[in-house]
């Protein structure tokens, strides 16, 4: 069965927010990645993000739940309310399940990042469904 976790997007203050969440939940980060680690070929997908901005961060909340986030810089965006700019993150048990879910969500929607093998070891893609909900679909190859 697939798991769904919240993935919050911030306009430059993801690290500050997650330091706060870390103190609230009294947990340790599972992973912190920065845009300086993204290969040059993929950097064009994130034009407003500087090297030290958060590319991906994970904070396990429970055995079943992990709070995830990133800085997605939009220079035209004035507000910084994470609840308005979020993605639902779906972890699947197979590549086939990831493909099925991703392609179903993109029907009449928009592909933001085609689902494919990624440099950090996951099979991963980003899309927006026809209702404007952002989704990140992943199969963590190294976990299987």
Buried (B, 14 or more C-beta within 10 A) or exposed (E): EBEEBBBBBBBBBBBEBBBEBBEEBEBEEEEBBBBEEBEEEEEEEBEBBEEEBBBBBBBBBEEEEBBBBBBBBEEEBEEEEBEEBBBBBBBBBEBEBBBBBBBEBBEEBEBBEEBEEBEBEBBBBBBBBEEEEBBBBBBBBEEE
